[in-house]
């Protein structure tokens, strides 16, 4: 192990990135956008940022790059130093293609690259195994093949996930043995017909719960076992959520995980979800994760280790729980309501999976299906299908339940040492410390940011949203009262129960009468 001395005074990270060309995959994703923004905003002298882009939904890489530059995430960069955006250049390619689909001429463009960040991946937990292997495992090997040809490369950082080994409740900063050999896995997905492969996948990937965590673990082992002439690091963030501060407090552009819960609950669609109230919700603000990632690349290049170093990035030093998350939604969704909610936000968490399934049917499946058919009968056109929304809610709940019913301890010694190694000037620019999070403020900004940045709802519509929410509140209470009266009447249809209720009322009346007579005496 190479000694890790504390750096002398001065902000070394901006100096380190000055003049360096950087190659980034996944730059148009949630974390990728913040990575690009932090490089442009904190490293004024950074070289060109080469972004791997493919054609998507009929849009060419040129057009996608133009849209990226216009993204809200770069508003501050545009205001303070707009020429920084000229440093963004695209490399046409696709991680799912051999050689990443990069043309020979474009490969020459990468010859000056000295840092590579690989964050592209499929995040679908139910992705078919061949597609997950292609995008999460083979993409890494393809990229490392290209990195072998880059003469100036000093650091390759692979963005994995802290949940690549979810069967372990204590996760250390090391690469664990892979569930199967890579050669056998590649042979399996290449030879076995898709229908058969789909049927055997759950058993094949055990103890991993889904193809996402399985292929992320396989990618880590592929990196560890592959010889390379450049330093390599694996970066494992936990559940990445809205920003603490940069580019704005609460910035979010991702519907996955907790942000999907905020939207679904805020729109009045989600009324129950499965969670253990005291289980830690390891939610890491995206800007803390990205600042740590930038420091990881710096340390990887400086230390020049021959072994792969792993960094677990989470909030275990300043934990919050799923119960805290639930309570925060009950407080802040009514304060900062989303536009046009379909029902009053009234969700509750339950711990028992069977109870959750029953309530899910009663509060989600049945009402949304009935509402959809009533709307169709009345000829009312909805922006979204309520049945489709219910199916997505169910899928989201199943994914969230896996994380919200379990507790993990992620060892983060490497991240703590890295944080201690930064100079005060670096620490003033890059926040690697989860202890700086005020969770009440973070949750409030999460809700506000979901409304403003994710759903693009306007501040001037906030008052109307509150008025609409108030109307939904009275409708909600009215329906609850009606249901209680109906249930009470149904219960009284049983003679035994009716006799017990009336007998109790008569007993209470006689006690009150006796008490009144005693007071008169």
Phi, psi and omega per residue, in radians:
X1 nan 2.251 3.128
X2 -1.332 2.399 3.101
X3 -1.073 2.573 -3.079
X4 -2.108 1.347 -3.090
X5 -1.206 2.669 3.066
X6 -1.236 2.401 -3.106
X7 -1.291 2.673 3.070
X8 -1.175 2.991 -3.089
X9 -1.080 2.699 -3.115
X10 1.948 2.579 -3.140
X11 -1.373 1.771 -3.038
X12 -1.438 -0.464 -3.108
X13 -1.133 -0.824 3.067
X14 -1.053 -0.635 3.081
X15 -1.145 -0.697 -3.122
X16 -1.094 -0.762 -3.090
X17 -1.404 -0.183 -3.121
X18 -1.060 2.237 3.087
X19 1.347 -0.023 -3.083
X20 -1.566 2.360 2.950
X21 -1.486 2.447 -3.064
X22 -2.261 2.410 3.102
X23 -1.902 2.237 -3.053
X24 -2.270 2.245 2.940
X25 -1.793 2.611 -3.122
X26 1.324 0.433 -3.061
X27 -1.217 -0.362 3.141
X28 -1.571 -0.026 3.104
X29 -1.438 3.118 -3.090
X30 -1.007 -0.976 3.136
X31 -1.222 -0.640 -3.108
X32 -1.067 -0.704 3.131
X33 -1.107 -0.734 3.139
X34 -1.199 -0.621 3.073
X35 -1.042 -0.827 3.123
X36 -1.109 -0.771 -3.115
X37 -1.088 -0.746 -3.121
X38 -1.195 -0.610 3.073
X39 -1.124 -0.772 -3.106
X40 -1.247 -0.622 -3.043
X41 -1.481 -0.506 -3.075
X42 -1.829 -0.237 -3.120
X43 -2.155 1.398 -3.037
X44 -1.056 -0.435 -3.095
X45 -1.791 0.250 3.126
X46 -1.058 2.616 3.130
X47 -1.360 -2.652 -3.114
X48 -1.357 2.527 3.067
X49 -1.860 1.934 -3.120
X50 -1.586 2.042 -3.035
X51 -1.917 2.112 3.103
X52 -1.263 2.154 -3.108
X53 -2.433 2.520 3.069
X54 -2.076 2.870 3.015
X55 -1.195 2.435 -3.074
X56 -2.592 2.247 3.116
X57 0.919 0.723 3.095
X58 1.409 0.031 -3.134
X59 -1.782 2.313 3.109
X60 -1.324 2.830 3.066
X61 -0.995 -0.625 3.119
X62 -1.036 -0.819 -3.118
X63 -1.197 -0.658 3.129
X64 -1.144 -0.628 3.090
X65 -1.159 -0.705 3.097
X66 -1.073 -0.749 3.122
X67 -1.153 -0.642 3.113
X68 -1.082 -0.774 -3.132
X69 -1.109 -0.461 3.139
X70 -1.526 -0.020 -3.089
X71 -1.065 2.599 -3.138
X72 -1.073 -0.434 -3.114
X73 -1.096 -0.404 -3.101
X74 -1.772 0.256 -3.111
X75 -0.993 -0.783 -3.110
X76 -1.197 -0.690 3.084
X77 -1.069 -0.742 3.131
X78 -1.107 -0.624 -3.122
X79 -1.290 -0.703 -2.984
X80 -1.665 -0.619 -3.087
X81 -2.709 1.255 -3.012
X82 -1.099 -0.418 -3.131
X83 -1.191 -0.293 3.091
X84 -1.032 -0.583 -3.117
X85 -1.168 -0.330 3.096
X86 -1.202 -0.248 -3.133
X87 -1.399 -0.135 3.124
X88 -1.462 2.132 3.093
X89 -2.296 2.569 -3.121
X90 -1.738 2.593 2.963
X91 -2.013 2.011 -3.103
X92 -1.249 2.212 -3.127
X93 3.124 -3.126 -3.072
X94 -2.667 2.204 -3.085
X95 -1.107 -0.330 -3.117
X96 -1.536 0.034 -3.119
X97 -1.847 2.629 3.043
X98 -0.990 2.377 -3.095
X99 1.117 0.339 -3.071
X100 1.049 0.221 3.123
X101 1.177 0.365 -3.096
X102 -1.547 2.270 3.123
X103 -1.221 2.702 -3.119
X104 -1.009 -0.702 -3.135
X105 -1.102 -0.651 3.140
X106 -1.265 -0.516 3.087
X107 -1.072 -0.603 3.106
X108 -1.110 -0.499 3.134
X109 -1.158 -0.379 -3.074
X110 -1.617 0.023 -3.012
X111 -1.120 -0.402 3.139
X112 -1.610 -0.015 -3.106
X113 -1.175 2.356 3.097
X114 -2.101 -0.227 3.105
X115 -2.311 2.355 3.093
X116 -2.172 2.226 3.014
X117 -1.953 2.135 3.122
X118 -1.932 1.776 -3.137
X119 -2.088 -0.002 3.119
X120 -1.227 2.403 3.128
X121 -3.006 2.789 2.938
X122 -1.529 2.291 -3.102
X123 -1.746 0.116 -3.125
X124 -1.305 2.144 -3.123
X125 -1.267 -0.443 -3.120
X126 -1.828 0.379 3.126
X127 -1.061 2.466 3.069
X128 -1.030 2.509 -3.031
X129 -0.996 -0.782 3.132
X130 -1.029 -0.747 3.141
X131 -1.178 -0.697 3.125
X132 -1.138 -0.714 3.094
X133 -1.121 -0.744 -3.112
X134 -1.072 -0.791 -3.019
X135 -1.535 -0.497 -3.056
X136 -1.806 -0.360 -3.111
X137 -1.974 -1.026 -3.096
X138 -1.115 -0.534 3.124
X139 -1.067 -0.644 3.130
X140 -1.133 -0.796 -3.132
X141 -1.147 -0.676 3.106
X142 -1.100 -0.746 -3.128
X143 -1.168 -0.695 3.136
X144 -1.183 -0.538 3.024
X145 -1.070 -0.721 3.100
X146 -1.187 -0.703 3.139
X147 -1.061 -0.532 3.103
X148 -1.058 -0.401 -3.087
X149 -1.672 -0.024 -3.085
X150 -1.629 1.941 -3.003
X151 -1.208 -0.380 -3.044
X152 -1.865 0.171 -3.055
X153 -1.174 2.279 -3.133
X154 -2.085 -0.251 3.122
X155 -2.803 2.341 3.016
X156 -2.087 2.107 -3.112
X157 -2.075 2.084 3.132
X158 -1.727 2.212 3.100
X159 -1.546 1.936 3.118
X160 -1.842 -2.482 3.075
X161 -2.551 2.564 3.096
X162 -1.129 -0.287 -3.091
X163 -1.747 0.429 3.083
X164 -1.232 -0.291 3.095
X165 -2.254 1.084 -2.991
X166 -1.231 -0.240 3.097
X167 -1.320 -0.195 3.099
X168 -1.780 2.220 -3.099
X169 -1.552 -0.217 2.954
X170 -2.107 1.994 -3.040
X171 -1.957 2.018 3.138
X172 -1.557 2.976 -3.125
X173 -1.544 1.231 3.092
X174 -2.697 2.828 3.098
X175 -1.503 2.154 -3.140
X176 -1.529 2.730 3.102
X177 -0.981 2.457 -3.103
X178 -1.284 2.669 -3.119
X179 -1.093 -0.630 3.127
X180 -2.429 2.927 3.085
X181 -1.318 2.539 -3.103
X182 -1.097 -0.706 -3.107
X183 -1.093 -0.702 3.125
X184 -1.190 -0.674 3.114
X185 -1.077 -0.828 -3.123
X186 -1.114 -0.659 3.107
X187 -1.155 -0.685 -3.131
X188 -1.072 -0.908 -3.077
X189 -1.223 -0.348 -3.134
X190 -1.462 -0.515 -2.991
X191 -1.833 -0.735 -3.005
X192 -1.285 2.288 3.094
X193 -1.008 2.561 -3.050
X194 -0.973 -0.795 -3.129
X195 -1.072 -0.720 3.123
X196 -1.182 -0.732 -3.139
X197 -1.074 -0.707 3.132
X198 -1.095 -0.631 -3.103
X199 -1.285 -0.525 -3.099
X200 -1.696 -0.120 -3.064
X201 -0.999 -0.860 -3.109
X202 -0.965 -0.720 3.140
X203 -1.279 -0.636 -3.075
X204 -1.170 -0.654 -3.033
X205 -1.531 -0.085 3.126
X206 -0.987 2.475 0.180
X207 -1.549 0.180 3.099
X208 -1.250 2.473 -3.059
X209 -1.457 -0.297 -3.081
X210 -2.743 2.949 -3.076
X211 -1.237 -0.414 3.130
X212 -1.145 -0.961 -3.122
X213 -1.160 -0.600 3.126
X214 -1.085 -0.861 -3.096
X215 -1.275 -0.477 3.059
X216 -1.174 -0.696 3.075
X217 -1.151 -0.715 3.120
X218 -1.110 -0.663 3.123
X219 -1.117 -0.697 3.125
X220 -1.092 -0.765 3.132
X221 -1.174 -0.634 3.103
X222 -1.086 -0.689 3.119
X223 -1.181 -0.795 -3.081
X224 -1.099 -0.679 -3.041
X225 -1.513 -0.155 -3.101
X226 -1.582 2.255 3.102
X227 -1.240 2.432 3.106
X228 -2.532 2.676 -3.125
X229 -1.684 0.146 -3.096
X230 -2.303 2.720 3.141
X231 -1.187 2.476 -3.085
X232 -2.271 2.453 3.064
X233 -2.348 2.652 3.052
X234 -2.031 2.209 -3.095
X235 -1.920 2.133 -3.081
X236 -2.048 1.641 3.018
X237 -1.400 2.742 3.043
X238 -1.468 -2.388 -3.112
X239 -1.452 1.976 -3.033
X240 -1.507 2.201 -3.096
X241 -2.202 -2.891 -3.045
X242 -1.048 2.739 -3.024
X243 -1.236 2.657 3.024
X244 -1.355 -0.731 -3.040
X245 -2.538 -0.697 -2.998
X246 -1.961 2.429 -0.051
X247 -1.285 -0.396 3.035
X248 -2.465 2.628 3.022
X249 -1.036 2.253 3.102
X250 1.474 0.126 -3.115
X251 -1.121 2.267 -3.111
X252 -2.598 2.478 3.125
X253 -2.592 0.773 -3.020
X254 -2.612 2.156 -3.121
X255 -1.561 0.005 -3.088
X256 -1.313 2.542 2.984
X257 1.157 -2.335 -3.036
X258 -1.029 -0.595 3.128
X259 -1.154 -0.583 3.045
X260 -1.121 -0.634 3.083
X261 -1.137 -0.746 3.126
X262 -1.037 -0.797 -3.129
X263 -1.148 -0.860 -3.083
X264 -1.113 -0.734 3.115
X265 -1.216 -0.712 -3.118
X266 -1.161 -0.532 3.106
X267 -1.483 -0.042 3.097
X268 1.421 0.359 3.139
X269 -1.704 -0.597 -3.094
X270 -1.722 2.107 -3.104
X271 -2.093 -0.170 3.110
X272 -2.686 2.410 3.019
X273 -2.504 2.769 -3.011
X274 -1.647 2.193 3.131
X275 -2.790 2.730 2.979
X276 -1.727 2.014 -2.971
X277 -1.024 -0.552 -3.101
X278 -1.658 0.013 3.106
X279 -1.263 2.454 -3.126
X280 -1.184 2.309 3.005
X281 -1.726 1.726 -3.050
X282 -1.454 1.373 -3.085
X283 -1.750 2.079 -3.109
X284 -1.894 2.136 3.068
X285 -1.005 2.448 -3.004
X286 -1.081 -0.598 -3.105
X287 -1.266 -0.583 3.046
X288 -1.151 -0.729 3.115
X289 -1.070 -0.778 -3.090
X290 -1.246 -0.698 3.083
X291 -1.055 -0.678 3.086
X292 -1.149 -0.711 3.121
X293 -1.054 -0.743 3.112
X294 -1.111 -0.694 3.116
X295 -1.215 -0.590 3.105
X296 -1.072 -0.788 3.134
X297 -1.085 -0.702 3.117
X298 -1.075 -0.868 -3.104
X299 -1.146 -0.653 3.130
X300 -1.071 -0.756 -3.141
X301 -1.232 -0.633 -3.093
X302 -1.278 -0.732 -3.053
X303 -1.398 -0.463 3.076
X304 0.935 0.826 -3.138
X305 -1.278 2.576 3.071
X306 -1.471 -0.422 3.102
X307 -1.620 2.769 3.107
X308 -1.402 2.159 3.096
X309 -1.717 2.407 -3.099
X310 -1.949 2.450 3.140
X311 -2.197 2.018 3.031
X312 -1.578 2.098 -3.064
X313 -2.014 1.863 -3.135
X314 -2.591 -2.873 -3.071
X315 -2.091 0.513 3.139
X316 -1.072 -0.424 3.119
X317 -1.351 -0.251 3.139
X318 -2.543 1.238 -2.934
X319 -1.308 2.692 2.925
X320 -2.247 2.946 -3.086
X321 -2.143 2.909 3.078
X322 -1.189 -0.471 3.028
X323 -1.143 -0.702 3.066
X324 -1.068 -0.760 3.128
X325 -1.043 -0.793 3.138
X326 -1.089 -0.806 -3.133
X327 -1.122 -0.640 3.136
X328 -1.130 -0.680 3.113
X329 -1.122 -0.665 3.137
X330 -1.166 -0.479 3.139
X331 -1.487 -0.836 -2.933
X332 -1.594 -0.434 3.094
X333 -1.145 -0.719 3.044
X334 -1.186 -0.522 3.129
X335 -1.292 -0.626 -3.115
X336 -2.221 1.208 -3.009
X337 -1.179 2.652 3.062
X338 -1.460 2.664 -3.100
X339 -1.134 2.461 2.958
X340 0.997 0.721 3.139
X341 -1.077 2.480 -3.112
X342 -1.419 -0.333 3.101
X343 -2.751 2.859 3.133
X344 -1.208 2.303 3.118
X345 -1.053 1.966 -3.035
X346 -2.526 0.663 -3.075
X347 -1.326 2.666 3.045
X348 -2.406 2.628 3.097
X349 -1.706 2.574 3.040
X350 -2.280 2.729 -3.085
X351 -1.736 -0.569 -3.100
X352 -1.383 2.194 -3.082
X353 -1.124 -0.640 -3.113
X354 -1.217 -0.735 3.068
X355 -1.091 -0.698 3.129
X356 -1.058 -0.755 -3.123
X357 -1.127 -0.682 3.107
X358 -1.128 -0.856 -3.141
X359 -1.143 -0.619 3.108
X360 -1.058 -0.724 3.117
X361 -1.166 -0.778 -3.074
X362 -1.237 -0.626 -3.018
X363 -1.759 -0.344 -3.114
X364 -2.020 -1.136 -2.979
X365 -1.054 -0.999 -3.074
X366 -1.092 -0.906 -3.115
X367 -1.068 -0.723 -3.084
X368 -1.251 -0.617 3.064
X369 -1.166 -0.769 3.116
X370 -1.080 -0.797 -3.139
X371 -1.075 -0.675 3.128
X372 -1.096 -0.794 -3.111
X373 -1.214 -0.616 3.078
X374 -1.126 -0.751 3.117
X375 -1.078 -0.731 3.116
X376 -1.111 -0.739 -3.128
X377 -1.116 -0.611 -3.140
X378 -1.466 -0.111 3.137
X379 1.351 0.335 3.136
X380 -1.499 2.198 3.131
X381 -1.616 2.223 3.132
X382 -1.764 2.615 3.088
X383 -1.136 -0.610 3.115
X384 -2.255 2.629 3.053
X385 -1.328 2.200 -3.122
X386 -1.188 -0.519 3.097
X387 -1.204 -0.748 3.071
X388 -1.093 -0.714 3.118
X389 -1.073 -0.694 3.128
X390 -1.144 -0.690 3.124
X391 -1.132 -0.701 3.109
X392 -1.201 -0.640 3.088
X393 -1.072 -0.748 -3.121
X394 -1.126 -0.753 3.126
X395 -1.123 -0.736 3.131
X396 -1.119 -0.708 -3.141
X397 -1.119 -0.690 3.137
X398 -1.129 -0.712 3.121
X399 -1.156 -0.827 -3.099
X400 -1.096 -0.657 -3.084
X401 -1.040 -0.611 -3.137
X402 -1.035 -0.701 -3.117
X403 -1.469 -0.559 -3.020
X404 -1.497 -0.099 3.118
X405 -1.867 0.031 -3.064
X406 -2.226 2.798 3.100
X407 -2.159 2.289 3.056
X408 -2.121 2.670 2.979
X409 -2.052 1.995 -3.132
X410 -1.759 1.920 3.085
X411 -1.137 2.367 -3.094
X412 -2.366 0.711 -3.135
X413 -1.014 -0.726 -3.120
X414 -1.121 -0.675 3.113
X415 -1.200 -0.690 3.122
X416 -1.128 -0.721 3.105
X417 -1.138 -0.685 3.099
X418 -1.098 -0.744 3.134
X419 -1.104 -0.717 3.137
X420 -1.198 -0.403 -3.082
X421 -1.390 -0.363 -3.117
X422 -1.194 2.574 3.060
X423 -1.336 2.827 3.080
X424 -0.985 -0.632 3.119
X425 -1.132 -0.741 3.084
X426 -1.105 -0.779 -3.108
X427 -1.115 -0.461 3.087
X428 -1.274 -0.336 -3.134
X429 -1.779 -0.731 -3.037
X430 -1.987 2.114 -3.111
X431 -1.710 1.923 3.100
X432 -1.875 0.141 -2.941
X433 -1.884 1.884 3.115
X434 -1.176 -0.246 3.123
X435 -1.252 -0.173 3.087
X436 -1.408 -0.086 -3.089
X437 -1.427 2.160 2.911
X438 -1.649 1.893 -2.955
X439 -1.143 -0.609 3.087
X440 -1.080 -0.771 3.119
X441 -1.175 -0.694 3.135
X442 -1.083 -0.788 -3.141
X443 -1.166 -0.687 3.108
X444 -1.074 -0.823 3.139
X445 -1.187 -0.505 3.076
X446 -1.048 -0.842 3.140
X447 -1.154 -0.808 -3.140
X448 -1.112 -0.701 -3.136
X449 -1.195 -0.618 3.084
X450 -1.066 -0.750 3.111
X451 -1.127 -0.814 -2.999
X452 -1.443 -0.816 -2.983
X453 -1.663 -0.657 -3.094
X454 -1.457 -0.859 -3.105
X455 -1.580 -0.137 3.101
X456 1.024 0.635 3.118
X457 -1.501 2.468 -2.976
X458 -1.501 2.523 3.138
X459 -1.079 -0.597 -3.103
X460 -1.204 -0.246 3.101
X461 -1.631 0.033 -3.053
X462 -1.115 -0.699 -3.119
X463 -1.144 -0.716 3.085
X464 -1.119 -0.645 3.101
X465 -1.085 -0.673 3.121
X466 -1.187 -0.704 3.117
X467 -1.126 -0.737 3.111
X468 -1.104 -0.695 3.121
X469 -1.096 -0.693 3.115
X470 -1.080 -0.707 3.098
X471 -1.109 -0.747 3.114
X472 -1.109 -0.556 3.132
X473 -1.107 -0.817 -3.118
X474 -1.219 -0.626 3.062
X475 -1.112 -0.756 3.127
X476 -1.052 -0.828 -3.136
X477 -1.150 -0.657 3.113
X478 -1.112 -0.767 3.120
X479 -1.134 -0.732 3.127
X480 -1.064 -0.725 3.126
X481 -1.140 -0.744 3.125
X482 -1.086 -0.754 3.137
X483 -1.110 -0.710 3.128
X484 -1.123 -0.740 3.107
X485 -1.110 -0.747 3.135
X486 -1.081 -0.795 3.115
X487 -1.095 -0.684 -3.138
X488 -1.105 -0.740 3.129
X489 -1.159 -0.675 3.119
X490 -1.142 -0.690 3.125
X491 -1.108 -0.661 -3.098
X492 -1.259 -0.164 3.078
X493 -1.160 -0.412 3.103
X494 -1.420 2.146 -3.038
X495 -1.074 -0.706 -3.119
X496 -1.098 -0.824 3.133
X497 -1.134 -0.685 3.139
X498 -1.084 -0.732 3.122
X499 -1.123 -0.675 3.138
X500 -1.148 -0.756 -3.124
X501 -1.139 -0.861 -3.129
X502 -1.130 -0.652 3.105
X503 -1.107 -0.716 3.114
X504 -1.108 -0.736 3.140
X505 -1.123 -0.718 3.114
X506 -1.111 -0.699 3.121
X507 -1.095 -0.777 3.121
X508 -1.102 -0.687 -3.141
X509 -1.131 -0.719 3.134
X510 -1.173 -0.650 3.109
X511 -1.144 -0.736 3.105
X512 -1.122 -0.714 3.138
X513 -1.113 -0.756 3.126
X514 -1.107 -0.706 3.128
X515 -1.123 -0.691 3.131
X516 -1.116 -0.740 3.138
X517 -1.126 -0.642 3.131
X518 -1.167 -0.660 3.125
X519 -1.156 -0.636 -3.138
X520 -1.165 -0.657 3.134
X521 -1.195 nan nan
